[in-house]
């Protein structure tokens, strides 16, 4: 049986913006969190690309990764992920080739197939470009060429980028990327931190289609997990109400800035909304240390995951730091 101490643990950060804060505070907190989890022995620290969301400050992932890398020394930094339909592969290759050249051996590039934005934002990002999720397999291959050694017939190169072999991950919340990651022999990260419904089937599809490659000789699965850990179950349930409020706001199309925790959510949501928030957080680890341990070890037993990457949507930064501390202590 796989135990928590047997696997790598990592962090996925969205640089959350508080109702009483701003982007600068969120970005500085992101660096402080990266430094904190580096000291605790976490494997990697990824940031996610989101646009047109007032509560998330991690939109310019490559810029933020450079800031984080300059302020840390060992932890791997990466995108979890770059939404490839929003960008020309050459631009992504140059950005991450630059990061890898400056911080060799510390950069990851996770790739998402969905735009991750509404149609108006997608248009603002792409303008007249025709890219879509259907281009994803070809775009991934194009990126692999840019990061590989230059060939004699290659007319366009990424500089920096050529020969850096930046590690690519495929991310997904459905089965398409699971199959593609398997066929290409790439590591696969499933977005179970917000879409857990297809998790088991996606893992099965990935492993069944896995073909050894120059990158991997066997499948490698990472799962996203919402982490809301505190020193007691009661404290964790109280702090989790900030996450509940933010997901409820997402479902309603309202502002996503972080809100303080509440004594109760009663009266704030309708029964179907409570169910939808619960489905969103279906894989969440919420509670004191022992409840967290039990929750994660059941997950590992059921999935055989190689790595878990944790989000933590708590209002007070000190509570977020403590949440990641508790998880690290459980591995000791």
C-alpha positions in Angstrom: 0.0 0.0 0.0 1.3 3.5 -0.9 1.6 5.7 2.1 1.8 9.5 2.3 5.5 9.3 3.2 6.2 7.3 0.0 5.2 9.9 -2.5 6.1 13.5 -3.5 4.0 16.3 -2.4 3.7 19.7 -4.3 1.8 23.0 -4.2 -0.5 24.6 -6.8 -1.0 28.3 -6.1 -3.5 30.7 -7.7 -2.1 33.8 -6.0 -5.5 34.5 -4.4 -6.6 38.1 -3.9 -8.3 39.0 -0.6 -11.3 41.2 -0.4 -9.2 43.7 1.6 -6.0 43.2 -0.4 -4.7 43.5 -4.0 -2.6 41.8 -6.6 0.7 43.0 -5.1 -0.1 41.4 -1.8 -1.2 38.2 -3.5 2.0 37.9 -5.5 4.2 38.6 -2.5 2.3 35.9 -0.6 2.9 33.5 -3.5 6.7 33.9 -3.1 6.5 33.6 0.7 4.5 30.4 0.3 7.0 29.0 -2.2 9.8 29.7 0.2 7.8 28.1 3.0 7.0 24.9 1.2 10.6 24.7 -0.1 11.8 24.6 3.5 9.3 21.9 4.3 10.5 19.7 1.5 7.8 20.0 -1.1 8.8 18.8 -4.6 7.4 21.6 -6.8 5.4 24.8 -6.8 3.2 25.5 -9.7 1.0 28.5 -10.6 -2.1 28.4 -12.8 -3.1 30.5 -15.7 -6.5 32.2 -15.2 -7.8 35.4 -16.9 -10.5 37.9 -16.2 -10.9 36.8 -12.6 -10.6 39.5 -10.0 -9.7 37.0 -7.2 -6.7 35.3 -9.0 -3.4 37.1 -9.7 -1.5 34.3 -11.5 -2.5 35.2 -15.1 1.1 35.9 -16.3 2.5 32.5 -15.3 5.9 32.8 -16.9 6.5 36.2 -15.3 5.4 35.0 -11.9 7.6 31.8 -12.2 10.6 34.0 -12.8 9.8 36.0 -9.7 9.4 32.8 -7.7 12.5 31.2 -9.0 14.6 34.2 -8.2 13.4 34.0 -4.6 13.9 30.2 -4.1 16.9 27.9 -4.6 15.8 24.2 -4.9 12.1 23.7 -5.4 10.9 23.1 -8.9 8.7 25.9 -10.4 6.2 25.5 -13.1 2.9 26.2 -14.8 0.0 24.1 -13.8 -0.7 25.1 -16.4 -0.3 27.2 -19.4 -3.6 27.1 -21.4 -2.1 26.3 -24.8 -5.1 27.5 -26.9 -4.4 31.0 -25.6 -0.8 31.2 -26.9 1.4 30.6 -29.9 3.7 27.6 -29.0 6.8 29.5 -30.1 6.1 32.2 -27.5 5.6 29.6 -24.8 8.8 27.9 -25.8 10.8 31.1 -25.7 9.3 32.1 -22.3 10.0 28.7 -20.7 13.3 28.3 -22.5 14.4 31.6 -20.9 13.3 30.4 -17.5 15.1 27.0 -17.9 18.3 28.9 -19.1 18.2 31.1 -16.0 17.2 28.4 -13.5 18.4 25.1 -15.1 16.8 21.9 -13.8 14.1 23.7 -11.9 11.4 24.5 -14.5 8.2 22.5 -15.4 5.7 23.2 -18.1 2.2 21.9 -17.6 -0.1 22.2 -20.6 -3.9 22.6 -20.6 -6.1 22.0 -23.5 -9.0 24.3 -22.5 -8.8 28.1 -22.9 -9.9 28.5 -19.3 -11.8 31.7 -20.1 -15.0 32.9 -21.5 -15.4 33.7 -25.2 -14.8 37.4 -24.7 -11.6 36.9 -22.8 -10.4 34.2 -25.2 -10.9 36.7 -28.1 -9.0 39.4 -26.2 -6.1 36.9 -25.7 -6.0 35.5 -29.2 -7.5 38.3 -31.4 -7.5 37.0 -34.9 -5.6 33.8 -34.2 -7.6 30.6 -35.0 -6.2 28.4 -32.2 -8.6 26.1 -30.4 -8.5 23.0 -28.2 -8.6 20.9 -31.3 -5.1 22.1 -32.1 -3.7 20.8 -28.8 -1.9 17.6 -30.0 -0.2 19.5 -32.8 0.7 22.3 -30.5 2.3 19.9 -28.0 4.4 18.4 -30.8 5.5 21.8 -31.9 6.6 22.6 -28.4 8.5 19.4 -28.2 10.4 20.3 -31.4 11.3 23.8 -30.0 12.7 22.3 -26.8 14.6 19.6 -28.6 17.9 19.8 -30.5 17.7 21.8 -33.6 17.4 19.7 -36.8 19.0 20.7 -40.2 15.7 21.3 -41.8 14.2 23.4 -38.9 13.5 26.9 -40.1 12.1 28.3 -36.8 13.8 27.9 -33.5 13.1 29.1 -30.0 15.9 31.1 -28.6 16.2 30.5 -25.7 14.5 27.2 -25.8 16.4 25.0 -28.3 18.0 22.0 -26.5 16.6 22.9 -23.1 14.3 19.9 -23.0 11.9 21.6 -20.6 9.8 18.8 -19.0 6.3 18.8 -20.3 3.2 17.6 -18.4 -0.2 17.2 -19.8 -3.1 18.4 -17.6 -6.7 17.6 -17.8 -10.1 17.2 -16.2 -11.5 14.8 -18.9 -10.2 11.8 -20.8 -8.7 13.5 -23.9 -5.4 14.6 -22.3 -5.2 11.4 -20.3 -5.1 9.4 -23.6 -2.7 11.8 -25.3 -0.3 11.9 -22.3 -0.3 8.1 -22.3 0.4 7.8 -26.0 3.2 10.3 -25.9 4.7 8.8 -22.7 4.4 12.1 -20.8 3.6 12.6 -17.1 -0.1 13.3 -16.5 -1.7 15.6 -13.9 -5.5 15.3 -13.3 -7.4 18.4 -12.1 -9.2 16.5 -9.3 -8.9 19.6 -7.2 -11.9 21.1 -9.0 -13.3 18.3 -11.3 -13.0 14.9 -9.5 -15.8 13.1 -11.2 -13.7 11.5 -14.0 -10.6 11.0 -11.9 -10.6 7.2 -11.8 -11.5 6.7 -15.4 -8.8 9.3 -16.5 -6.1 7.4 -14.6 -7.2 4.1 -16.1 -7.2 5.6 -19.7 -3.8 7.1 -19.1 -2.2 3.9 -17.8 -3.9 1.7 -20.4 -2.6 3.9 -23.3 0.9 4.5 -21.8 3.8 4.0 -24.2 7.3 4.3 -22.8 9.2 7.3 -24.2 12.5 9.1 -23.8 10.9 10.9 -20.9 9.3 8.1 -18.9 9.5 4.3 -18.9 6.3 3.9 -16.8 3.2 6.0 -16.1 3.5 8.9 -13.7 0.2 10.3 -12.2 -0.2 13.5 -10.2 -3.5 14.4 -8.6 -4.8 17.8 -7.5 -6.2 17.9 -4.0 -7.8 20.9 -2.1 -6.1 21.1 1.3 -7.9 22.7 4.2 -5.9 21.5 7.2 -5.9 23.0 10.7 -5.0 21.9 14.2 -8.5 20.6 14.8 -11.4 19.4 12.7 -13.6 22.2 14.0 -11.0 24.9 13.1 -10.6 23.4 9.6 -14.4 23.3 9.0 -14.6 27.0 10.0 -11.7 28.0 7.7 -13.1 26.0 4.8 -16.1 28.4 4.6 -13.8 30.9 2.7 -13.3 28.2 0.0 -17.1 27.5 0.0 -17.9 31.2 -0.5 -15.4 31.5 -3.4 -16.7 28.4 -5.2 -20.3 29.6 -4.7 -19.3 33.0 -6.2 -17.8 31.2 -9.2 -21.0 29.2 -9.7 -23.0 32.4 -9.6 -20.6 34.5 -11.8 -19.8 36.9 -8.9 -16.5 38.4 -7.7 -13.9 35.8 -6.7 -12.0 37.8 -4.2 -11.4 35.8 -1.0 -13.8 36.4 1.8 -13.3 35.9 5.6 -14.5 32.6 7.1 -18.0 32.4 8.6 -19.5 30.6 11.5 -22.1 29.0 9.2 -23.0 28.9 5.5 -26.7 28.6 6.4 -28.7 31.1 4.5 -26.0 31.8 1.9 -26.6 28.9 -0.4 -29.5 27.0 -1.8 -29.6 23.2 -1.5 -28.6 22.7 -5.1 -25.7 25.2 -4.7 -24.5 23.4 -1.6 -24.5 20.2 -3.6 -22.6 21.8 -6.5 -19.9 23.2 -4.1 -19.6 19.7 -2.5 -19.1 18.1 -5.9 -16.4 20.7 -6.8 -14.6 19.8 -3.6 -15.3 16.1 -3.8 -11.7 15.2 -3.2 -10.9 17.9 -0.6 -8.9 17.0 2.5 -10.6 19.0 5.3 -9.9 18.6 9.0 -7.3 18.2 11.7 -4.1 16.1 11.2 -5.5 12.6 11.7 -8.5 13.3 9.4 -6.2 14.6 6.7 -3.9 11.6 7.0 -6.8 9.1 6.7 -8.3 11.0 3.8 -5.1 11.1 1.8 -4.1 7.5 2.5 -7.5 6.3 1.3 -7.0 8.3 -1.9 -3.5 6.9 -2.5 -4.8 3.3 -1.9 -7.6 3.9 -4.4 -5.5 5.5 -7.1 -1.8 4.5 -6.7 -0.9 8.2 -7.5 2.8 9.0 -7.7 2.4 12.6 -6.5 -0.2 14.9 -5.0 -0.3 18.6 -5.7 -2.3 20.7 -3.2 -4.3 23.9 -3.4 -5.1 25.8 -0.2 -7.8 28.5 -0.3 -7.7 30.0 3.1 -8.3 33.7 3.9 -5.5 34.4 6.4 -2.1 33.7 5.0 -0.9 32.3 8.4 -3.6 29.7 8.2 -2.4 28.7 4.7 1.2 28.3 5.9 0.0 26.2 8.8 -2.0 24.0 6.5 1.0 23.1 4.5 3.1 22.6 7.7 0.5 20.1 9.0 0.7 18.1 5.7 4.5 18.0 5.8 4.5 16.9 9.5 2.2 14.0 8.5 4.9 12.6 6.3 7.5 12.5 9.0 
